[in-house]
């Protein structure tokens, strides 16, 4: 794979809008993932520094919706820090793209996976071919579909119509496997391709595409999507900050003072030419 070209940021590039804000001002639109959050908390505690800030968008005058970073927000809450460093973006900008993750399931048998789904009251499961399942989900005729190890698709549905009711059923569905098996994210519904990364995969659960307005409403109304569904692709994302966690503690400084210190820190990093802008998609191997 060719290496990504490193370029110096210019006035024409997007300089990330980094801010330190109250941790309580962040509003999730999805549940955190306990399988990911637990080791993340320990890594952050051990490192003593902040690498990748959550990406947020203004929800109202005082709150921000978390577009990406529910697990990091949960980690900072658990560690007891009253403040958090975030990257603020304009959700209506073309620099923000909303996609969907699918869940690839391992650690349980396909029989147990399907049996647990059938135990959900009012849940409707029907076998069909993969193309028909894709079309039904595109029309929002179903809630989701799953592909098992034999490449057979099953549509997943319930008699629910509004966002809150649909989301509640999806959470029930994810709850049947997130604690019993291992949940990973993937962007394909091909079980054979999934097994290149996860050889023990038994099923893929495919979710609908959401609109940004649905994400905002979910946050505003306290509706939590299941973990690991929404996928926000951010052009000009800030990563590998290594900003000291101690800045998030109650130090007696005002938020204005903390943000001025952050501004000077960014300014110094830029002056020292320690900031690189990667125009191409990049693989990171130290998450």
C-alpha positions in Angstrom: 0.0 0.0 0.0 1.5 3.4 -1.0 2.2 5.6 2.0 0.1 8.7 2.6 1.6 11.9 1.4 2.4 14.3 4.3 1.6 17.9 3.5 1.9 21.1 5.5 -1.5 22.7 6.3 -2.1 25.8 4.4 -4.6 28.6 4.7 -6.8 26.7 2.3 -6.9 23.6 4.4 -9.4 23.2 7.3 -7.7 24.0 10.6 -9.6 21.9 13.3 -11.8 23.9 15.7 -10.5 22.5 19.0 -12.2 23.5 22.2 -12.2 22.5 25.9 -15.8 22.3 27.0 -17.7 20.9 30.1 -18.0 17.1 29.9 -21.7 17.4 30.8 -22.3 19.6 27.7 -21.8 16.6 25.4 -25.0 14.7 24.4 -24.6 11.2 22.9 -26.8 10.0 20.1 -25.7 6.4 20.6 -24.9 4.1 23.5 -21.3 3.5 24.3 -19.8 0.1 23.6 -18.7 -1.6 26.9 -16.4 -4.0 25.0 -14.5 -1.0 23.7 -14.9 1.4 26.5 -13.4 -0.7 29.3 -9.9 -1.1 27.8 -10.1 2.4 26.5 -10.5 3.8 30.0 -7.4 2.0 31.2 -5.4 3.1 28.2 -6.3 6.8 28.8 -5.6 6.5 32.5 -2.2 4.9 31.8 -1.2 7.4 29.1 -2.1 10.5 31.0 -2.7 12.3 27.7 -5.6 12.9 25.2 -5.0 11.5 21.7 -8.2 11.7 19.6 -10.8 14.2 20.6 -14.5 13.4 20.1 -16.1 15.1 17.0 -19.1 17.1 18.0 -21.6 19.5 16.4 -23.6 22.3 18.2 -27.0 21.1 19.4 -28.1 24.4 20.9 -26.4 27.4 22.6 -24.9 25.2 25.4 -24.8 21.6 24.2 -23.0 19.6 21.6 -24.1 16.3 20.0 -21.4 13.7 19.8 -21.0 12.6 16.2 -18.1 10.3 16.9 -16.5 9.5 20.3 -19.2 8.1 22.6 -16.7 5.7 24.1 -14.1 8.5 24.7 -16.8 10.7 26.3 -17.9 7.8 28.5 -14.2 7.2 29.5 -13.7 10.8 30.5 -16.9 10.7 32.5 -15.8 7.5 34.3 -12.4 9.0 35.1 -14.2 12.0 36.7 -12.9 14.9 34.5 -15.2 17.9 34.4 -13.8 19.1 31.1 -13.0 17.5 27.8 -11.2 18.5 24.6 -13.4 18.2 21.5 -13.3 19.0 17.8 -16.3 21.1 16.8 -17.6 20.8 13.2 -20.4 22.2 11.1 -22.8 19.2 10.6 -24.2 20.8 7.4 -20.7 21.1 5.9 -19.5 18.9 3.1 -16.6 18.1 5.3 -18.8 15.8 7.3 -20.2 12.6 5.7 -22.6 10.2 7.5 -22.3 6.5 6.7 -23.4 3.3 8.5 -21.4 0.6 10.2 -22.6 -3.0 10.3 -22.0 -5.4 13.1 -20.0 -8.6 12.6 -20.7 -11.1 15.3 -18.4 -13.8 16.6 -18.0 -15.7 19.9 -21.4 -17.4 19.7 -22.9 -20.0 17.3 -25.2 -18.8 14.5 -27.9 -21.0 16.0 -27.7 -19.2 19.4 -27.5 -15.8 17.6 -30.7 -16.5 15.7 -32.5 -18.1 18.6 -31.8 -15.1 20.8 -33.3 -12.8 18.1 -36.4 -14.9 17.9 -37.0 -14.4 21.7 -37.7 -10.7 21.2 -41.4 -10.1 21.6 -43.1 -9.0 18.4 -39.9 -9.4 16.4 -40.5 -10.7 12.9 -37.7 -12.7 11.1 -38.1 -13.9 7.5 -35.7 -15.7 5.3 -35.0 -14.2 1.8 -32.2 -13.7 -0.7 -29.6 -11.1 -0.1 -30.6 -8.7 -2.9 -34.2 -8.6 -1.7 -33.0 -7.9 1.9 -30.9 -5.0 0.6 -33.8 -3.5 -1.3 -36.2 -3.8 1.6 -33.7 -2.0 3.9 -33.2 0.7 1.3 -36.9 1.3 1.3 -37.0 1.2 5.1 -39.5 -1.6 4.9 -37.6 -3.5 7.5 -35.5 -2.5 10.6 -32.4 -4.4 9.6 -31.2 -7.7 8.1 -28.7 -10.3 9.0 -26.4 -12.5 6.9 -25.4 -15.9 8.4 -22.5 -18.1 7.6 -24.4 -19.9 4.8 -24.9 -16.5 3.0 -28.6 -16.7 3.6 -30.2 -13.4 4.6 -33.0 -12.9 7.1 -35.0 -9.7 7.3 -35.6 -8.3 10.8 -38.7 -6.2 11.5 -41.3 -5.2 14.0 -44.6 -3.1 13.8 -43.0 0.2 14.9 -42.8 3.4 12.9 -41.3 6.4 14.7 -37.6 6.9 15.4 -37.9 6.2 19.1 -39.8 3.0 18.7 -37.6 1.7 15.9 -34.5 2.5 17.9 -35.8 0.8 21.0 -36.3 -2.5 19.1 -32.8 -2.2 17.5 -31.3 -1.8 21.0 -33.1 -4.9 22.1 -31.7 -6.7 19.1 -28.1 -5.6 19.7 -28.5 -6.5 23.4 -29.1 -10.1 22.4 -25.5 -10.5 21.1 -23.3 -7.6 22.5 -23.0 -9.2 25.9 -22.9 -12.9 24.8 -20.6 -12.6 21.8 -18.0 -10.3 20.3 -19.1 -7.3 18.3 -17.0 -5.6 15.7 -17.7 -3.0 13.0 -17.5 -3.6 9.3 -18.7 -1.9 6.1 -19.6 -5.0 4.1 -22.5 -7.4 4.2 -20.3 -10.2 2.7 -19.7 -12.9 5.3 -16.7 -14.2 3.3 -15.1 -10.8 3.2 -15.8 -10.3 6.9 -14.0 -13.6 7.7 -10.8 -12.3 6.3 -10.6 -10.0 9.3 -12.7 -12.0 11.7 -12.3 -15.7 10.9 -14.8 -16.8 13.6 -17.6 -14.5 12.3 -21.0 -16.2 12.3 -23.2 -13.3 11.3 -23.4 -9.7 10.0 -26.2 -7.4 11.1 -26.9 -4.6 8.5 -28.5 -1.4 9.6 -30.3 1.4 7.7 -28.6 4.6 6.6 -29.5 7.5 8.8 -29.9 11.2 7.9 -28.1 13.8 9.9 -31.5 15.2 11.1 -32.2 11.9 12.7 -28.9 11.9 14.5 -29.7 15.4 15.9 -33.2 14.5 16.9 -32.0 11.3 18.6 -29.6 13.4 20.7 -32.1 16.1 21.4 -34.8 13.7 22.5 -32.7 11.3 24.5 -33.0 8.5 22.0 -29.9 6.3 22.0 -29.0 4.3 18.9 -27.2 1.0 19.5 -23.4 1.3 19.7 -21.3 1.3 16.6 -23.9 2.0 13.9 -23.4 5.7 12.8 -20.2 6.3 11.0 -19.1 9.9 10.6 -16.3 10.6 8.1 -14.6 13.9 8.9 -12.4 15.7 6.5 -9.7 17.5 8.4 -10.0 15.5 11.6 -7.6 16.2 14.5 -5.8 13.1 15.8 -2.8 12.2 17.9 -2.9 15.4 20.0 -1.1 14.0 23.1 -2.7 16.8 25.1 -2.2 16.5 28.9 -5.2 15.0 30.7 -4.4 17.2 33.7 -5.9 20.1 31.7 -9.3 18.6 32.0 -9.2 18.5 35.8 -10.6 21.1 38.2 -7.5 23.3 38.4 -9.1 26.6 39.3 -8.7 28.0 35.8 -11.7 29.2 33.9 -12.8 27.6 30.7 -11.7 30.7 28.9 -8.2 30.4 30.4 -8.0 26.7 29.5 -9.0 27.5 25.9 -6.5 30.2 25.7 -3.8 27.7 26.8 -5.1 25.3 24.2 -4.9 28.0 21.5 -1.3 28.8 22.3 -0.4 25.1 22.4 -1.9 24.6 18.9 -0.1 27.8 17.7 3.2 26.5 19.0 2.8 23.1 17.4 2.1 24.8 14.1 5.1 27.0 14.5 7.3 24.0 15.2 5.9 22.3 12.1 4.7 19.4 14.1 1.3 19.3 12.5 0.8 17.2 9.3 -2.3 17.2 7.1 -3.0 13.9 5.4 -5.2 14.5 2.3 -5.6 10.7 1.6 -7.4 8.0 3.6 -4.9 6.7 6.1 -4.5 3.4 8.1 -3.5 3.8 11.7 -2.0 0.8 13.5 -1.8 2.0 17.1 -5.5 2.5 18.1 
